[in-house]
């Protein structure tokens, strides 16, 4: 509901979280107060001041008209879109090696296509939001944000350090 130029501006703000210990820890690390609100109640929670802000993908922000009650959009790049192809071991093991390779290649193609379409859609929606008067704030230096969340991320990824590092390296 107000411009944010750095994490110090989040101090004392009530930010919507789902029931998720990692998100709760990150919000606390940023100096804000995590407030559990269901997605279905988020618009009215923003409107009435139950929460001061929320984390949402740009497309959801526009589609759910959150910009009407929270006209500041902070772009910090803290999430990446993901697409998964899932299959049970039983079904996978029934496939030939050739079929498995085809599925793996199709998954890679779908992932690349999803990334491209997501980026195009987000850029289009972002321009629409700007035209509607949304104040877009880009975070140029995410280092303080990362430092504030370092402990909770380290704890949450302790059992998956190699995988986590692979994801970080993809950015």
KOLKE-307944 format. One record per residue (C-alpha): residue number from 1; residue in one letter; x, y, z. Coordinates in steps of 0.5 Angstrom, whole numbers. Layout:
BEGIN
<pt><pos>NUM</pos><code>A</code><u>X</u><v>Y</v><w>Z</w></pt>
...
END
This chain:
BEGIN
<pt><pos>1</pos><code>X</code><u>0</u><v>0</v><w>0</w></pt>
<pt><pos>2</pos><code>X</code><u>6</u><v>5</v><w>0</w></pt>
<pt><pos>3</pos><code>X</code><u>13</u><v>5</v><w>-4</w></pt>
<pt><pos>4</pos><code>X</code><u>18</u><v>1</v><w>-2</w></pt>
<pt><pos>5</pos><code>X</code><u>25</u><v>3</v><w>-3</w></pt>
<pt><pos>6</pos><code>X</code><u>29</u><v>-2</v><w>1</w></pt>
<pt><pos>7</pos><code>X</code><u>28</u><v>-7</v><w>6</w></pt>
<pt><pos>8</pos><code>X</code><u>28</u><v>-2</v><w>12</w></pt>
<pt><pos>9</pos><code>X</code><u>21</u><v>0</v><w>9</w></pt>
<pt><pos>10</pos><code>X</code><u>18</u><v>-6</v><w>11</w></pt>
<pt><pos>11</pos><code>X</code><u>19</u><v>-6</v><w>18</w></pt>
<pt><pos>12</pos><code>X</code><u>13</u><v>-7</v><w>22</w></pt>
<pt><pos>13</pos><code>X</code><u>8</u><v>-8</v><w>16</w></pt>
<pt><pos>14</pos><code>X</code><u>4</u><v>-14</v><w>16</w></pt>
<pt><pos>15</pos><code>X</code><u>5</u><v>-18</v><w>10</w></pt>
<pt><pos>16</pos><code>X</code><u>0</u><v>-24</v><w>8</w></pt>
<pt><pos>17</pos><code>X</code><u>3</u><v>-31</v><w>8</w></pt>
<pt><pos>18</pos><code>X</code><u>0</u><v>-37</v><w>7</w></pt>
<pt><pos>19</pos><code>X</code><u>1</u><v>-43</v><w>12</w></pt>
<pt><pos>20</pos><code>X</code><u>8</u><v>-44</v><w>10</w></pt>
<pt><pos>21</pos><code>X</code><u>14</u><v>-44</v><w>15</w></pt>
<pt><pos>22</pos><code>X</code><u>19</u><v>-41</v><w>10</w></pt>
<pt><pos>23</pos><code>X</code><u>15</u><v>-36</v><w>7</w></pt>
<pt><pos>24</pos><code>X</code><u>14</u><v>-34</v><w>15</w></pt>
<pt><pos>25</pos><code>X</code><u>21</u><v>-34</v><w>16</w></pt>
<pt><pos>26</pos><code>X</code><u>23</u><v>-30</v><w>10</w></pt>
<pt><pos>27</pos><code>X</code><u>18</u><v>-24</v><w>12</w></pt>
<pt><pos>28</pos><code>X</code><u>20</u><v>-24</v><w>19</w></pt>
<pt><pos>29</pos><code>X</code><u>27</u><v>-24</v><w>16</w></pt>
<pt><pos>30</pos><code>X</code><u>25</u><v>-18</v><w>12</w></pt>
<pt><pos>31</pos><code>X</code><u>23</u><v>-14</v><w>19</w></pt>
<pt><pos>32</pos><code>X</code><u>15</u><v>-15</v><w>17</w></pt>
<pt><pos>33</pos><code>X</code><u>10</u><v>-18</v><w>21</w></pt>
<pt><pos>34</pos><code>X</code><u>7</u><v>-25</v><w>17</w></pt>
<pt><pos>35</pos><code>X</code><u>0</u><v>-25</v><w>17</w></pt>
<pt><pos>36</pos><code>X</code><u>-4</u><v>-31</v><w>15</w></pt>
<pt><pos>37</pos><code>X</code><u>-10</u><v>-30</v><w>10</w></pt>
<pt><pos>38</pos><code>X</code><u>-13</u><v>-34</v><w>5</w></pt>
<pt><pos>39</pos><code>X</code><u>-12</u><v>-33</v><w>-2</w></pt>
<pt><pos>40</pos><code>X</code><u>-20</u><v>-32</v><w>-3</w></pt>
<pt><pos>41</pos><code>X</code><u>-20</u><v>-26</v><w>3</w></pt>
<pt><pos>42</pos><code>X</code><u>-13</u><v>-23</v><w>0</w></pt>
<pt><pos>43</pos><code>X</code><u>-17</u><v>-17</v><w>-3</w></pt>
<pt><pos>44</pos><code>X</code><u>-21</u><v>-15</v><w>3</w></pt>
<pt><pos>45</pos><code>X</code><u>-15</u><v>-16</v><w>7</w></pt>
<pt><pos>46</pos><code>X</code><u>-11</u><v>-11</v><w>3</w></pt>
<pt><pos>47</pos><code>X</code><u>-18</u><v>-6</v><w>3</w></pt>
<pt><pos>48</pos><code>X</code><u>-19</u><v>-6</v><w>10</w></pt>
<pt><pos>49</pos><code>X</code><u>-12</u><v>-6</v><w>13</w></pt>
<pt><pos>50</pos><code>X</code><u>-12</u><v>-13</v><w>15</w></pt>
<pt><pos>51</pos><code>X</code><u>-5</u><v>-13</v><w>11</w></pt>
<pt><pos>52</pos><code>X</code><u>-1</u><v>-8</v><w>8</w></pt>
<pt><pos>53</pos><code>X</code><u>2</u><v>-12</v><w>3</w></pt>
<pt><pos>54</pos><code>X</code><u>3</u><v>-19</v><w>0</w></pt>
<pt><pos>55</pos><code>X</code><u>7</u><v>-23</v><w>-5</w></pt>
<pt><pos>56</pos><code>X</code><u>4</u><v>-25</v><w>-12</w></pt>
<pt><pos>57</pos><code>X</code><u>6</u><v>-26</v><w>-19</w></pt>
<pt><pos>58</pos><code>X</code><u>5</u><v>-20</v><w>-23</w></pt>
<pt><pos>59</pos><code>X</code><u>-1</u><v>-24</v><w>-27</w></pt>
<pt><pos>60</pos><code>X</code><u>-5</u><v>-26</v><w>-21</w></pt>
<pt><pos>61</pos><code>X</code><u>-4</u><v>-19</v><w>-18</w></pt>
<pt><pos>62</pos><code>X</code><u>-7</u><v>-16</v><w>-25</w></pt>
<pt><pos>63</pos><code>X</code><u>-12</u><v>-22</v><w>-25</w></pt>
<pt><pos>64</pos><code>X</code><u>-15</u><v>-21</v><w>-18</w></pt>
<pt><pos>65</pos><code>X</code><u>-15</u><v>-13</v><w>-19</w></pt>
<pt><pos>66</pos><code>X</code><u>-10</u><v>-13</v><w>-13</w></pt>
<pt><pos>67</pos><code>X</code><u>-8</u><v>-6</v><w>-16</w></pt>
<pt><pos>68</pos><code>X</code><u>-14</u><v>-3</v><w>-14</w></pt>
<pt><pos>69</pos><code>X</code><u>-13</u><v>-3</v><w>-7</w></pt>
<pt><pos>70</pos><code>X</code><u>-5</u><v>-4</v><w>-7</w></pt>
<pt><pos>71</pos><code>X</code><u>-2</u><v>0</v><w>-12</w></pt>
<pt><pos>72</pos><code>X</code><u>5</u><v>-1</v><w>-11</w></pt>
<pt><pos>73</pos><code>X</code><u>8</u><v>-7</v><w>-15</w></pt>
<pt><pos>74</pos><code>X</code><u>15</u><v>-8</v><w>-12</w></pt>
<pt><pos>75</pos><code>X</code><u>20</u><v>-12</v><w>-17</w></pt>
<pt><pos>76</pos><code>X</code><u>25</u><v>-16</v><w>-14</w></pt>
<pt><pos>77</pos><code>X</code><u>26</u><v>-22</v><w>-18</w></pt>
<pt><pos>78</pos><code>X</code><u>25</u><v>-27</v><w>-12</w></pt>
<pt><pos>79</pos><code>X</code><u>22</u><v>-32</v><w>-15</w></pt>
<pt><pos>80</pos><code>X</code><u>22</u><v>-36</v><w>-22</w></pt>
<pt><pos>81</pos><code>X</code><u>17</u><v>-40</v><w>-26</w></pt>
<pt><pos>82</pos><code>X</code><u>17</u><v>-47</v><w>-26</w></pt>
<pt><pos>83</pos><code>X</code><u>14</u><v>-53</v><w>-30</w></pt>
<pt><pos>84</pos><code>X</code><u>14</u><v>-60</v><w>-28</w></pt>
<pt><pos>85</pos><code>X</code><u>13</u><v>-66</v><w>-32</w></pt>
<pt><pos>86</pos><code>X</code><u>11</u><v>-72</v><w>-26</w></pt>
<pt><pos>87</pos><code>X</code><u>10</u><v>-79</v><w>-27</w></pt>
<pt><pos>88</pos><code>X</code><u>9</u><v>-85</v><w>-22</w></pt>
<pt><pos>89</pos><code>X</code><u>15</u><v>-90</v><w>-22</w></pt>
<pt><pos>90</pos><code>X</code><u>10</u><v>-95</v><w>-24</w></pt>
<pt><pos>91</pos><code>X</code><u>8</u><v>-92</v><w>-31</w></pt>
<pt><pos>92</pos><code>X</code><u>16</u><v>-89</v><w>-32</w></pt>
<pt><pos>93</pos><code>X</code><u>18</u><v>-96</v><w>-31</w></pt>
<pt><pos>94</pos><code>X</code><u>13</u><v>-99</v><w>-36</w></pt>
<pt><pos>95</pos><code>X</code><u>16</u><v>-94</v><w>-42</w></pt>
<pt><pos>96</pos><code>X</code><u>22</u><v>-96</v><w>-46</w></pt>
<pt><pos>97</pos><code>X</code><u>28</u><v>-92</v><w>-46</w></pt>
<pt><pos>98</pos><code>X</code><u>26</u><v>-89</v><w>-52</w></pt>
<pt><pos>99</pos><code>X</code><u>20</u><v>-87</v><w>-50</w></pt>
<pt><pos>100</pos><code>X</code><u>23</u><v>-84</v><w>-43</w></pt>
<pt><pos>101</pos><code>X</code><u>28</u><v>-80</v><w>-47</w></pt>
<pt><pos>102</pos><code>X</code><u>22</u><v>-77</v><w>-51</w></pt>
<pt><pos>103</pos><code>X</code><u>18</u><v>-75</v><w>-45</w></pt>
<pt><pos>104</pos><code>X</code><u>25</u><v>-72</v><w>-42</w></pt>
<pt><pos>105</pos><code>X</code><u>26</u><v>-68</v><w>-49</w></pt>
<pt><pos>106</pos><code>X</code><u>19</u><v>-66</v><w>-49</w></pt>
<pt><pos>107</pos><code>X</code><u>19</u><v>-63</v><w>-42</w></pt>
<pt><pos>108</pos><code>X</code><u>25</u><v>-59</v><w>-43</w></pt>
<pt><pos>109</pos><code>X</code><u>22</u><v>-56</v><w>-49</w></pt>
<pt><pos>110</pos><code>X</code><u>15</u><v>-55</v><w>-45</w></pt>
<pt><pos>111</pos><code>X</code><u>20</u><v>-52</v><w>-40</w></pt>
<pt><pos>112</pos><code>X</code><u>23</u><v>-47</v><w>-45</w></pt>
<pt><pos>113</pos><code>X</code><u>16</u><v>-45</v><w>-48</w></pt>
<pt><pos>114</pos><code>X</code><u>13</u><v>-44</v><w>-41</w></pt>
<pt><pos>115</pos><code>X</code><u>19</u><v>-39</v><w>-39</w></pt>
<pt><pos>116</pos><code>X</code><u>18</u><v>-35</v><w>-46</w></pt>
<pt><pos>117</pos><code>X</code><u>11</u><v>-35</v><w>-45</w></pt>
<pt><pos>118</pos><code>X</code><u>11</u><v>-33</v><w>-38</w></pt>
<pt><pos>119</pos><code>X</code><u>16</u><v>-27</v><w>-39</w></pt>
<pt><pos>120</pos><code>X</code><u>12</u><v>-25</v><w>-45</w></pt>
<pt><pos>121</pos><code>X</code><u>6</u><v>-25</v><w>-41</w></pt>
<pt><pos>122</pos><code>X</code><u>9</u><v>-21</v><w>-35</w></pt>
<pt><pos>123</pos><code>X</code><u>12</u><v>-16</v><w>-39</w></pt>
<pt><pos>124</pos><code>X</code><u>5</u><v>-15</v><w>-43</w></pt>
<pt><pos>125</pos><code>X</code><u>1</u><v>-15</v><w>-36</w></pt>
<pt><pos>126</pos><code>X</code><u>6</u><v>-10</v><w>-33</w></pt>
<pt><pos>127</pos><code>X</code><u>5</u><v>-5</v><w>-39</w></pt>
<pt><pos>128</pos><code>X</code><u>-2</u><v>-5</v><w>-37</w></pt>
<pt><pos>129</pos><code>X</code><u>-1</u><v>-4</v><w>-30</w></pt>
<pt><pos>130</pos><code>X</code><u>3</u><v>2</v><w>-31</w></pt>
<pt><pos>131</pos><code>X</code><u>-2</u><v>5</v><w>-36</w></pt>
<pt><pos>132</pos><code>X</code><u>-7</u><v>4</v><w>-30</w></pt>
<pt><pos>133</pos><code>X</code><u>-3</u><v>8</v><w>-26</w></pt>
<pt><pos>134</pos><code>X</code><u>1</u><v>2</v><w>-22</w></pt>
<pt><pos>135</pos><code>X</code><u>7</u><v>5</v><w>-19</w></pt>
<pt><pos>136</pos><code>X</code><u>12</u><v>0</v><w>-21</w></pt>
<pt><pos>137</pos><code>X</code><u>19</u><v>0</v><w>-16</w></pt>
<pt><pos>138</pos><code>X</code><u>25</u><v>-4</v><w>-19</w></pt>
<pt><pos>139</pos><code>X</code><u>29</u><v>-7</v><w>-14</w></pt>
<pt><pos>140</pos><code>X</code><u>36</u><v>-6</v><w>-17</w></pt>
<pt><pos>141</pos><code>X</code><u>40</u><v>-9</v><w>-11</w></pt>
<pt><pos>142</pos><code>X</code><u>37</u><v>-15</v><w>-8</w></pt>
<pt><pos>143</pos><code>X</code><u>43</u><v>-16</v><w>-4</w></pt>
<pt><pos>144</pos><code>X</code><u>40</u><v>-14</v><w>3</w></pt>
<pt><pos>145</pos><code>X</code><u>34</u><v>-18</v><w>1</w></pt>
<pt><pos>146</pos><code>X</code><u>38</u><v>-24</v><w>1</w></pt>
<pt><pos>147</pos><code>X</code><u>42</u><v>-23</v><w>7</w></pt>
<pt><pos>148</pos><code>X</code><u>36</u><v>-22</v><w>11</w></pt>
<pt><pos>149</pos><code>X</code><u>33</u><v>-28</v><w>9</w></pt>
<pt><pos>150</pos><code>X</code><u>39</u><v>-32</v><w>9</w></pt>
<pt><pos>151</pos><code>X</code><u>38</u><v>-36</v><w>15</w></pt>
<pt><pos>152</pos><code>X</code><u>31</u><v>-38</v><w>14</w></pt>
<pt><pos>153</pos><code>X</code><u>33</u><v>-41</v><w>7</w></pt>
<pt><pos>154</pos><code>X</code><u>40</u><v>-44</v><w>9</w></pt>
<pt><pos>155</pos><code>X</code><u>35</u><v>-48</v><w>14</w></pt>
<pt><pos>156</pos><code>X</code><u>30</u><v>-50</v><w>9</w></pt>
<pt><pos>157</pos><code>X</code><u>35</u><v>-52</v><w>4</w></pt>
<pt><pos>158</pos><code>X</code><u>40</u><v>-56</v><w>9</w></pt>
<pt><pos>159</pos><code>X</code><u>38</u><v>-63</v><w>6</w></pt>
<pt><pos>160</pos><code>X</code><u>38</u><v>-60</v><w>-1</w></pt>
<pt><pos>161</pos><code>X</code><u>44</u><v>-56</v><w>-1</w></pt>
<pt><pos>162</pos><code>X</code><u>46</u><v>-59</v><w>-8</w></pt>
<pt><pos>163</pos><code>X</code><u>40</u><v>-58</v><w>-11</w></pt>
<pt><pos>164</pos><code>X</code><u>39</u><v>-51</v><w>-8</w></pt>
<pt><pos>165</pos><code>X</code><u>46</u><v>-49</v><w>-11</w></pt>
<pt><pos>166</pos><code>X</code><u>44</u><v>-52</v><w>-18</w></pt>
<pt><pos>167</pos><code>X</code><u>37</u><v>-48</v><w>-18</w></pt>
<pt><pos>168</pos><code>X</code><u>41</u><v>-41</v><w>-16</w></pt>
<pt><pos>169</pos><code>X</code><u>46</u><v>-42</v><w>-21</w></pt>
<pt><pos>170</pos><code>X</code><u>41</u><v>-43</v><w>-27</w></pt>
<pt><pos>171</pos><code>X</code><u>39</u><v>-35</v><w>-25</w></pt>
END
